Amino acid sequence: MTGARFTEAMTASQTIRVLRLVARTDPAPDVAVFHLAAFDGGPLPAWQPGAHVDLMLPGGQNRQYSLCGDPADRDIWRIGVLREPDSRGGSEFLHRWGRPGLRLLARDPGNHFRFEPATDRVLFIAGGIGVTPLVPMLRRAADLGLAYHLVYGARSRSTLAFADELLSLHGDHVTLWPEDEKGLLPLGELMEEHGQTASVYCCGPAGLLDAVEARFGAHPDRLHVERFAPRDIGPVVNRPLQVMLARSGLTLDVRADRTILDTVTRAGVDVLSSCEDGICGTCETRVLEGTPEHRDSVLDRTQRASGATMMICCSRAASDSLVLDL
């Protein structure tokens, strides 16, 4: 992420506004689509395909949901939410209490999954609710006159929540792939057909993303994925480290059993954070000196190699110390 994008993302995510739920549909089992408007009736901030909104739910829960409406619509933000009984409760709250009139707090949209294809051919691969950030991307690809195609998979045809809408808008540009009828997504065939020419945007469960990265990872400039759960980075060892906060003038010792984020906030420095798993990008912090040890699921290879920023909720240091812009 460039410095300009980092500043934009941080500035946007700092604004908190009151929203009102104005409509709900349930297009598939355990999937609800919510339409959110500004509580005061005014226009909502602009956003670009790939953006998410951070909802601040009761009990201190902050949850990120991809915006899946029309970026040109300044009156409504639309999100799709999969009910996940084993989650931390955010989806359960929205499914149970999400009815018109519900008031919610939200941070303005942030975006770590920008639609900036490197080629004029785009392959979209979606698994289940992972289709949500891709919905506005397809609209943008069509507007730009790109050659694009979506392969949209789920367990069964009934769980392809956005199928009718996407087929209506994009017709032959969409291939539905219900697993109980066709098996797993044909990544080998897609690689043969698109791997050498297309920019690839993929979102879905971890297994799908791992498989897509294995197939298409030879072209990191053309592969873009967004994760809803942390990537498996294997066993890690946490060493104590020292962080110096340039703006606050503090030098802090980070114990092996604490994160940088936890240490910084305990010291009284306010840092925006949300997932604390390295998947939302909210706590992204500029690194002024030192070498981060990246453990997040947000930054791409180029961004990691640059060492310019890090997610302090999960990442640590390859050097003995770090100087952070906090």
MODA-V520778 format. One record per residue. N is the residue number from 0. RES is the residue in one small letter. PSI is psi in radians with two decimals (none if undefined). D_CENTER is the distance of its C-alpha to the mean C-alpha in Angstrom with 2 decimals. Layout:
# MODA-V520778
n=N res=RES psi=PSI d_center=D_CENTER
n=N res=RES psi=PSI d_center=D_CENTER
This chain:
# MODA-V520778
n=0 res=m psi=2.25 d_center=14.15
n=1 res=t psi=2.88 d_center=17.45
n=2 res=g psi=-0.69 d_center=19.10
n=3 res=a psi=-0.75 d_center=18.96
n=4 res=r psi=-0.69 d_center=15.21
n=5 res=f psi=-0.82 d_center=14.96
n=6 res=t psi=-0.73 d_center=17.53
n=7 res=e psi=-0.78 d_center=15.99
n=8 res=a psi=-0.75 d_center=12.63
n=9 res=m psi=-0.74 d_center=14.80
n=10 res=t psi=-0.78 d_center=17.26
n=11 res=a psi=-0.77 d_center=15.05
n=12 res=s psi=-0.21 d_center=13.40
n=13 res=q psi=-0.37 d_center=16.98
n=14 res=t psi=2.24 d_center=18.31
n=15 res=i psi=2.30 d_center=18.61
n=16 res=r psi=2.81 d_center=20.04
n=17 res=v psi=2.26 d_center=21.59
n=18 res=l psi=2.77 d_center=20.47
n=19 res=r psi=2.27 d_center=22.58
n=20 res=l psi=2.10 d_center=21.67
n=21 res=v psi=-0.33 d_center=23.92
n=22 res=a psi=2.69 d_center=23.41
n=23 res=r psi=2.44 d_center=22.09
n=24 res=t psi=2.77 d_center=22.42
n=25 res=d psi=1.46 d_center=22.11
n=26 res=p psi=-0.18 d_center=21.86
n=27 res=a psi=2.80 d_center=21.70
n=28 res=p psi=2.23 d_center=22.59
n=29 res=d psi=0.28 d_center=20.19
n=30 res=v psi=2.20 d_center=17.87
n=31 res=a psi=2.47 d_center=18.24
n=32 res=v psi=2.19 d_center=17.21
n=33 res=f psi=2.40 d_center=17.66
n=34 res=h psi=2.11 d_center=18.88
n=35 res=l psi=2.38 d_center=18.71
n=36 res=a psi=2.80 d_center=21.13
n=37 res=a psi=2.36 d_center=22.25
n=38 res=f psi=-0.56 d_center=24.83
n=39 res=d psi=0.02 d_center=27.35
n=40 res=g psi=-0.01 d_center=27.05
n=41 res=g psi=3.09 d_center=26.08
n=42 res=p psi=2.58 d_center=23.56
n=43 res=l psi=2.75 d_center=19.87
n=44 res=p psi=2.62 d_center=18.23
n=45 res=a psi=2.70 d_center=17.27
n=46 res=w psi=2.88 d_center=13.78
n=47 res=q psi=2.71 d_center=12.81
n=48 res=p psi=2.40 d_center=11.12
n=49 res=g psi=-0.16 d_center=7.42
n=50 res=a psi=2.72 d_center=7.32
n=51 res=h psi=2.77 d_center=6.33
n=52 res=v psi=2.47 d_center=9.33
n=53 res=d psi=1.87 d_center=10.26
n=54 res=l psi=2.37 d_center=13.25
n=55 res=m psi=1.75 d_center=16.04
n=56 res=l psi=2.87 d_center=17.83
n=57 res=p psi=2.63 d_center=21.35
n=58 res=g psi=0.24 d_center=22.17
n=59 res=g psi=0.21 d_center=19.87
n=60 res=q psi=2.25 d_center=16.68
n=61 res=n psi=2.19 d_center=13.50
n=62 res=r psi=2.46 d_center=10.67
n=63 res=q psi=2.37 d_center=7.35
n=64 res=y psi=2.32 d_center=7.58
n=65 res=s psi=2.42 d_center=6.62
n=66 res=l psi=2.22 d_center=9.85
n=67 res=c psi=0.38 d_center=12.01
n=68 res=g psi=-2.64 d_center=15.31
n=69 res=d psi=2.07 d_center=17.34
n=70 res=p psi=-0.40 d_center=16.39
n=71 res=a psi=-0.24 d_center=20.18
n=72 res=d psi=1.85 d_center=20.60
n=73 res=r psi=0.05 d_center=20.87
n=74 res=d psi=-0.46 d_center=22.20
n=75 res=i psi=2.36 d_center=19.47
n=76 res=w psi=2.30 d_center=15.76
n=77 res=r psi=2.35 d_center=14.97
n=78 res=i psi=2.63 d_center=12.50
n=79 res=g psi=2.30 d_center=13.04
n=80 res=v psi=2.17 d_center=13.30
n=81 res=l psi=2.24 d_center=14.60
n=82 res=r psi=2.15 d_center=17.30
n=83 res=e psi=1.74 d_center=17.03
n=84 res=p psi=-0.49 d_center=20.37
n=85 res=d psi=0.13 d_center=19.61
n=86 res=s psi=-3.00 d_center=16.57
n=87 res=r psi=0.14 d_center=17.24
n=88 res=g psi=-0.15 d_center=18.32
n=89 res=g psi=-0.83 d_center=15.74
n=90 res=s psi=-0.62 d_center=15.70
n=91 res=e psi=-0.73 d_center=19.44
n=92 res=f psi=-0.83 d_center=20.14
n=93 res=l psi=-0.71 d_center=18.57
n=94 res=h psi=-0.62 d_center=20.34
n=95 res=r psi=-0.74 d_center=23.54
n=96 res=w psi=-0.04 d_center=23.81
n=97 res=g psi=1.53 d_center=21.70
n=98 res=r psi=2.70 d_center=24.65
n=99 res=p psi=2.33 d_center=25.62
n=100 res=g psi=-0.34 d_center=26.63
n=101 res=l psi=2.34 d_center=24.19
n=102 res=r psi=2.35 d_center=23.30
n=103 res=l psi=2.61 d_center=19.90
n=104 res=l psi=2.49 d_center=18.74
n=105 res=a psi=2.56 d_center=15.46
n=106 res=r psi=2.63 d_center=14.24
n=107 res=d psi=2.73 d_center=13.97
n=108 res=p psi=2.50 d_center=10.81
n=109 res=g psi=2.91 d_center=8.86
n=110 res=n psi=1.96 d_center=7.28
n=111 res=h psi=0.23 d_center=6.28
n=112 res=f psi=0.91 d_center=6.30
n=113 res=r psi=2.52 d_center=9.72
n=114 res=f psi=1.64 d_center=12.26
n=115 res=e psi=1.22 d_center=15.13
n=116 res=p psi=2.48 d_center=16.97
n=117 res=a psi=-0.17 d_center=19.71
n=118 res=t psi=3.00 d_center=22.04
n=119 res=d psi=0.17 d_center=23.32
n=120 res=r psi=2.32 d_center=22.43
n=121 res=v psi=2.26 d_center=18.97
n=122 res=l psi=2.15 d_center=18.23
n=123 res=f psi=2.32 d_center=15.32
n=124 res=i psi=2.11 d_center=14.94
n=125 res=a psi=2.43 d_center=13.42
n=126 res=g psi=2.00 d_center=14.09
n=127 res=g psi=-2.29 d_center=14.61
n=128 res=i psi=-0.18 d_center=12.03
n=129 res=g psi=-0.12 d_center=9.61
n=130 res=v psi=-0.37 d_center=11.63
n=131 res=t psi=-0.83 d_center=10.17
n=132 res=p psi=-0.30 d_center=7.97
n=133 res=l psi=-0.38 d_center=11.01
n=134 res=v psi=-0.90 d_center=13.58
n=135 res=p psi=-0.40 d_center=13.78
n=136 res=m psi=-0.68 d_center=13.57
n=137 res=l psi=-0.71 d_center=16.66
n=138 res=r psi=-0.76 d_center=18.35
n=139 res=r psi=-0.70 d_center=17.92
n=140 res=a psi=-0.72 d_center=19.16
n=141 res=a psi=-0.75 d_center=22.12
n=142 res=d psi=-0.59 d_center=22.91
n=143 res=l psi=-0.11 d_center=23.04
n=144 res=g psi=0.48 d_center=25.31
n=145 res=l psi=2.76 d_center=23.35
n=146 res=a psi=1.97 d_center=24.22
n=147 res=y psi=2.70 d_center=21.23
n=148 res=h psi=2.44 d_center=20.86
n=149 res=l psi=2.27 d_center=18.46
n=150 res=v psi=2.04 d_center=19.21
n=151 res=y psi=1.92 d_center=17.86
n=152 res=g psi=2.67 d_center=18.71
n=153 res=a psi=3.07 d_center=19.13
n=154 res=r psi=-0.68 d_center=21.87
n=155 res=s psi=2.94 d_center=24.22
n=156 res=r psi=-0.60 d_center=24.80
n=157 res=s psi=-0.31 d_center=24.68
n=158 res=t psi=0.09 d_center=21.07
n=159 res=l psi=1.39 d_center=19.87
n=160 res=a psi=-0.56 d_center=18.93
n=161 res=f psi=0.27 d_center=18.44
n=162 res=a psi=-0.89 d_center=21.19
n=163 res=d psi=-0.77 d_center=23.90
n=164 res=e psi=-0.80 d_center=21.94
n=165 res=l psi=-0.69 d_center=20.63
n=166 res=l psi=-0.67 d_center=24.10
n=167 res=s psi=-0.69 d_center=25.71
n=168 res=l psi=-0.56 d_center=23.73
n=169 res=h psi=-0.12 d_center=23.50
n=170 res=g psi=-2.12 d_center=26.29
n=171 res=d psi=-0.11 d_center=26.98
n=172 res=h psi=-0.04 d_center=23.72
n=173 res=v psi=2.30 d_center=22.20
n=174 res=t psi=2.12 d_center=23.23
n=175 res=l psi=2.47 d_center=22.72
n=176 res=w psi=1.33 d_center=22.90
n=177 res=p psi=2.20 d_center=23.82
n=178 res=e psi=-0.61 d_center=24.26
n=179 res=d psi=-0.24 d_center=27.42
n=180 res=e psi=-0.62 d_center=29.07
n=181 res=k psi=-0.13 d_center=27.91
n=182 res=g psi=-2.85 d_center=26.57
n=183 res=l psi=2.75 d_center=23.51
n=184 res=l psi=2.42 d_center=21.70
n=185 res=p psi=1.21 d_center=24.10
n=186 res=l psi=-0.59 d_center=22.10
n=187 res=g psi=-0.79 d_center=25.42
n=188 res=e psi=-0.70 d_center=26.65
n=189 res=l psi=-0.64 d_center=23.50
n=190 res=m psi=-0.77 d_center=23.79
n=191 res=e psi=-0.67 d_center=27.44
n=192 res=e psi=-0.63 d_center=26.94
n=193 res=h psi=-0.23 d_center=23.95
n=194 res=g psi=-0.52 d_center=23.38
n=195 res=q psi=-0.17 d_center=25.70
n=196 res=t psi=-0.40 d_center=24.83
n=197 res=a psi=2.59 d_center=21.39
n=198 res=s psi=2.41 d_center=18.00
n=199 res=v psi=2.23 d_center=15.63
n=200 res=y psi=2.16 d_center=12.14
n=201 res=c psi=2.44 d_center=11.05
n=202 res=c psi=2.44 d_center=8.71
n=203 res=g psi=-2.80 d_center=10.49
n=204 res=p psi=2.81 d_center=12.32
n=205 res=a psi=-0.70 d_center=12.92
n=206 res=g psi=-0.71 d_center=16.34
n=207 res=l psi=-0.79 d_center=15.39
n=208 res=l psi=-0.70 d_center=12.97
n=209 res=d psi=-0.74 d_center=15.79
n=210 res=a psi=-0.70 d_center=18.31
n=211 res=v psi=-0.73 d_center=16.69
n=212 res=e psi=-0.63 d_center=16.40
n=213 res=a psi=-0.64 d_center=20.02
n=214 res=r psi=-0.76 d_center=21.18
n=215 res=f psi=0.07 d_center=19.58
n=216 res=g psi=-0.20 d_center=19.05
n=217 res=a psi=-0.22 d_center=22.32
n=218 res=h psi=1.21 d_center=20.78
n=219 res=p psi=-0.41 d_center=17.81
n=220 res=d psi=-0.29 d_center=18.12
n=221 res=r psi=-0.04 d_center=17.50
n=222 res=l psi=2.23 d_center=14.82
n=223 res=h psi=2.17 d_center=11.10
n=224 res=v psi=2.67 d_center=8.74
n=225 res=e psi=2.32 d_center=5.22
n=226 res=r psi=2.49 d_center=6.14
n=227 res=f psi=-0.13 d_center=6.61
n=228 res=a psi=2.66 d_center=9.58
n=229 res=p psi=2.52 d_center=11.00
n=230 res=r psi=2.67 d_center=12.82
n=231 res=d psi=1.93 d_center=16.58
n=232 res=i psi=0.09 d_center=18.16
n=233 res=g psi=-3.03 d_center=21.57
n=234 res=p psi=2.45 d_center=24.12
n=235 res=v psi=2.74 d_center=23.91
n=236 res=v psi=2.19 d_center=26.55
n=237 res=n psi=2.07 d_center=25.97
n=238 res=r psi=2.58 d_center=28.60
n=239 res=p psi=2.61 d_center=29.57
n=240 res=l psi=2.96 d_center=28.74
n=241 res=q psi=2.36 d_center=29.54
n=242 res=v psi=2.38 d_center=27.33
n=243 res=m psi=2.26 d_center=28.90
n=244 res=l psi=1.89 d_center=27.33
n=245 res=a psi=-0.73 d_center=28.69
n=246 res=r psi=-0.55 d_center=28.50
n=247 res=s psi=-0.31 d_center=29.50
n=248 res=g psi=0.39 d_center=32.22
n=249 res=l psi=2.54 d_center=31.42
n=250 res=t psi=2.11 d_center=31.74
n=251 res=l psi=2.45 d_center=30.16
n=252 res=d psi=2.15 d_center=30.67
n=253 res=v psi=2.00 d_center=27.64
n=254 res=r psi=2.78 d_center=29.04
n=255 res=a psi=-0.49 d_center=27.96
n=256 res=d psi=0.21 d_center=26.93
n=257 res=r psi=2.68 d_center=24.75
n=258 res=t psi=2.88 d_center=21.54
n=259 res=i psi=-0.75 d_center=21.70
n=260 res=l psi=-0.83 d_center=19.71
n=261 res=d psi=-0.76 d_center=22.23
n=262 res=t psi=-0.75 d_center=25.12
n=263 res=v psi=-0.78 d_center=24.21
n=264 res=t psi=-0.59 d_center=23.72
n=265 res=r psi=-0.49 d_center=26.93
n=266 res=a psi=0.01 d_center=28.66
n=267 res=g psi=0.20 d_center=27.89
n=268 res=v psi=2.14 d_center=25.32
n=269 res=d psi=2.11 d_center=22.65
n=270 res=v psi=2.26 d_center=19.09
n=271 res=l psi=2.34 d_center=16.01
n=272 res=s psi=2.88 d_center=13.94
n=273 res=s psi=-1.38 d_center=12.05
n=274 res=c psi=-0.59 d_center=10.81
n=275 res=e psi=0.38 d_center=13.37
n=276 res=d psi=0.00 d_center=12.02
n=277 res=g psi=0.45 d_center=10.28
n=278 res=i psi=-0.24 d_center=6.68
n=279 res=c psi=-0.44 d_center=5.63
n=280 res=g psi=0.04 d_center=7.91
n=281 res=t psi=-0.65 d_center=10.20
n=282 res=c psi=0.26 d_center=13.23
n=283 res=e psi=2.27 d_center=13.24
n=284 res=t psi=2.44 d_center=16.97
n=285 res=r psi=2.35 d_center=19.38
n=286 res=v psi=2.12 d_center=21.77
n=287 res=l psi=-0.60 d_center=25.30
n=288 res=e psi=2.65 d_center=27.20
n=289 res=g psi=3.02 d_center=26.75
n=290 res=t psi=1.99 d_center=24.59
n=291 res=p psi=2.64 d_center=21.32
n=292 res=e psi=1.75 d_center=20.76
n=293 res=h psi=2.27 d_center=17.07
n=294 res=r psi=0.26 d_center=15.65
n=295 res=d psi=3.07 d_center=11.92
n=296 res=s psi=0.48 d_center=9.28
n=297 res=v psi=-0.94 d_center=7.67
n=298 res=l psi=2.52 d_center=10.91
n=299 res=d psi=-3.12 d_center=12.77
n=300 res=r psi=-0.74 d_center=16.48
n=301 res=t psi=-0.75 d_center=17.89
n=302 res=q psi=-0.67 d_center=15.96
n=303 res=r psi=-0.75 d_center=16.97
n=304 res=a psi=-0.58 d_center=20.47
n=305 res=s psi=-0.53 d_center=20.90
n=306 res=g psi=0.31 d_center=20.41
n=307 res=a psi=-0.54 d_center=19.83
n=308 res=t psi=2.91 d_center=17.03
n=309 res=m psi=2.79 d_center=15.75
n=310 res=m psi=1.88 d_center=13.72
n=311 res=i psi=-0.05 d_center=16.82
n=312 res=c psi=-0.43 d_center=15.65
n=313 res=c psi=-0.52 d_center=16.11
n=314 res=s psi=2.77 d_center=17.45
n=315 res=r psi=-2.44 d_center=21.17
n=316 res=a psi=2.40 d_center=23.79
n=317 res=a psi=-0.37 d_center=25.72
n=318 res=s psi=3.00 d_center=28.33
n=319 res=d psi=-0.38 d_center=30.43
n=320 res=s psi=2.88 d_center=28.94
n=321 res=l psi=2.56 d_center=26.30
n=322 res=v psi=2.09 d_center=26.73
n=323 res=l psi=2.65 d_center=23.74
n=324 res=d psi=1.19 d_center=23.50
n=325 res=l psi=none d_center=23.74
